[in-house]
Amino acid sequence: MITKIGIAAGDIWHYLDQHGEVTFTELAQGIDKPRELLLMSLGWLAREGHVILQEINAADYRIRLRKDV
């Protein structure tokens, strides 16, 4: 499972690098992977300091790469 999470994290990183700041909804539509896997991968990226998450409402977040890493 850790390999799947890492691969999805790479997909997220590349997506954000190409598209800039997006919502989680946009990200989930742009990357064809299960929602739960994307959430685990985002948690990994956030813990490592690679992304910044900002809550929009109870159901969605804004996500962008941290460029100073």
N, C-alpha and C positions, 0 to 999 in steps of 0.2 A: 504493500500500500504506500509506503514512503516514497517509492519510485514514482508512482502515479501522481502523488502530491507534488513532488519536485518537478515533474514534466509539466503539470498544469501551472505551477508557479512560473516556469519559464514562458509558457504560452501567455500568461497574464502580463508578464513583464514586457514581452514583445508587443502585445496588443496595446498596452499603455504607451509604450515608446512610439508607436505609429499613430495613435489616436489622441494622445494627450489625456486630459482629465475626462473621465466618463462616470456615469452612474453604474451601480452594480447591475441594474436591469440591463443597461446597454452592453456591459461586459458579458453577462450571461447569454445575451442574444448573439454576441459576436464570437464567442468561443463555445464550440459544441462539446461541452463536457457537463456531467451532472452538477447541479447547484451545490450539493454538499461538498463535492470535490473542490469546486471553485472557492467555497468558503474556507475550507481547510488550507488551501494554497494561499489565499489572501492573508490568513492568520500567520502563516509562516513568513510571508513577505513583510508583513507589518512588524512581527517580532524581530526580524532581522534589520528593520529600519529602511526597507527599500520602497515602501509605499506609505502614503498618508491617506487616512480614511477620515471622512467627515460625515456625520450622520445628517441626513436630510429630513427623514421622518422615521417612524418605527419600521418601515418596510424597505428603505433604500439608503444608500450611501454614495457619496462622491469619492472617487478613487483617483489618485494621481501618483506618478513616480516621484520619489524624493531625489532630486537631481544633485544634491550635495554629498551623496554617498560615494 
